[in-house]
Amino acid sequence: MEAGRQYNVHEAKTHLSRILEQVATGEEVVISKAGQPVAKVVPLRPKVKRTGRGSLRGQIYIPDDFDELPDDIADAFGAH
């Protein structure tokens, strides 16, 4: 994602609330010092809500032989 706007340090200090609003909507903002970019303010990824155990029941399939290794792979791991 490309930065939406670039602010110098003075502007960033003066307009921090506005910058945070922009970032909260998904925008990335670059802060520069003496015309050189020094920082990028990016939105945090939202936390993933876990619904608990069994939430994928009926949506995935695990075959009965899932835990069985083919002989050549078992041999490679010293399982035979």
N, C-alpha and C positions, 0 to 999 in steps of 0.2 A: 504494500500500500504506500503510495506516495504521500509525503507530508502535505497537508492542506495549506498551511500558513507558516511563515517564519517570523519570529519576534526577536528583537534584541533584548538584552538583559533588562534594561529599564522598562521596556514595554511589557515584558513578561511579569515583572514585579507589579507594575501598575494594573495590569489586566488579568491577573492570575485567575480570578473567578470566571471570567469569560473564556479563558483558555481551557479551564477544566470542564466547562459546559461543552465546548467543542469536542474535547477528547471523549467525554461521556457519550456523545452521539456517534463515536466511531472514528473521528478524525485524528490524524497524527499531526503534531505541532513540533516544529524545530525551533530551538532557542540558540541564538548566535551571540558571540562576544567579539567585538571588533570586526564584524562582518564574516566571521568564521563559525560555521555550525559547531556547537559543542554538546548539544543534548537533543534528544527526541523524546517528547512526551507522547506515550501511546496508551490506548485503553487497556485495562486489565481484562483478561479473559474471565467470563462469568464462571462461577463454580458450577460444576455438573451436579445436578440433583440426582442422587441415587435413590431408587425406589425400593431397594431392599432385595433380599434373596427371592429368587423365583420370578423376577420381573420379566425375564425373557422366555418363560415357560410357553411352549407352543410356537415359538418363533425361530428356534434353532433345532437342529437335529444332530445328535452324536451317535454314530453307528455302534453296534454292539461290540465290534472288534477294535474299537478305538485304541485300547491299551495294548494290543498285540503288535509286536514288532516283527517285520519280515526277518528271516534268518540272517541275511547278510548284514543288516543294520544291527541286529542283536549281537552278532559276532564282533562287529566293529566296536561295540561298547563293552565287550567282554561279558555279555549276559548269558552266554551258553557255556 
